[in-house]
């Protein structure tokens, strides 16, 4: 469960294990039933790790990131063309290819997106797509 929730990322494994240990210890000391509070741990991860990065993005950049998170395979990698097609399906005001290229460059400089090979992009922050999909304001964009 921890490997799946962390996507194997060492930082997230450490974070989840520490939070899980603390939560189980507190429940044990209080004589409460022991269970894995994964939703609570993910909410804490959202606040402690992702929220600051999300807050640095503009509304339109967040919209772009939301489209990526909702693309099939968007958590692995995507092309500008796949993004443009996805934005046409998901948004009332879709992105043009030139606008996407500009915004991807800006998001790359902000450390949220990186170009991993010719014409292919990925989230620079592991599990960012999962965070975006968990957000209450993400309705599949």
N, C-alpha and C positions, 0 to 999 in steps of 0.2 A: 504494500500500500504506500509506503514512504517513497520507494523508488518511482512508482507511478506518479504520485503527487509532486515529486521533485523533478521529474523528467531526468533523473540521474545527475542533476547538477550538484556539485559538492556543497556550494553555499546553501542551497535550498534543503539538501539532506541534513546538514548541520542545523539549520534554523528549525526545521520540522521536528527533528529529534529532540532538540533542546526544549521546544515548546511542549512536545508530547510528554517528555519526562517531567517537566514542571507541573503540567496539568494532572498527570497520573499521581504524582507525589501529593499534590494538594487534595485530590479526591480521596486518596488512601488515608491521609491524616485526618480528614473530616469524616471518615467512615462511609463515604459515598461509593456508589457503584463505579467501577473502573471501566471506562470506554475511551475510544479514540475520538477526541473532539476535532476531527479534521476540518469541519466548516469553520470553527472558531480559529483554528490555526491559520487557515487560508485567509480569513478576514484580517488577522494580525499581520500576515505577510503582505497583504494588499496595502495596509496602512503604513507599515514600517519600510517596505521596499519599493512598491510600485507607485504609490500615490504621489510622491515627490516628482518622479519622472513624468507622470501623466500631467501633473499641474504645470509643468514647463511648456507643454505643447499648446498651441493655439486651438481654438474651436475647430477650424478647418483641418488642422493637422490631426486632431483627435478623430475627426470624421474619416480621414484617410487611413489612420491606424485601425479604426473600427472595421473599415471595408477589408483591409488586409486580414484582420483576425477572423473575419467571416468568409474568406475565400476558402474553397476546398484546397487543402495543402498549404494554406497561408502561414501556418506555423513553421513549415520547413523552408520553403522559398517560393518566390513568385517573380513574374516578369511584369514589366510596365503594361504590356498588352493584356495579360490576365487581370491586372488591377483595373484597367480602364473598362474592360468588359464587365467585371464585377461591380464597378461603381455605377454602370448603366442599369444593372439589374437591381441594385440595392438603394440607390439614391434618387431623390427627385432632381437634384442638381449634380449630375455626374462630373467627374474630372476629365479633362483633356489630357492626352499623352504628354504634351509640353508642360502643362501645369504639374503633372505627376512627377516628371523628371526634376523640375525645380524643387518641389516639396521634398522629394526623396533625398536630394542633395542637402537641403536644410536639416532634415531629420537625421541624416548621416552625421552631419557636423554636431548635432545635439546628442549623438550616441544612442539613438533609438533604432536606427536602420543601418544596415551595412550592405555593401555590394560584395557578394561573395564570389562571383565570377562574372564573366562577360554577360551582361543583360539579366542577371539573376540577383535578387535582393532577398534579405531575411531580416527578421527582428534581431537587433543587436543585444537585446535583453532577453535571456531565457524566460520562457513562460509568460511573456508579455501578452500574447494572444489569449491565453487562458484568463489572465487578469481582465482584459478588455471584455471578454465574453461573460465574465462573472458580474460585471458592472450592471447595476439596475437600469442605467440609461442606454444599454446596448440591447436593442430589439432586433438584432440581425441587421441593423442599420438600414 
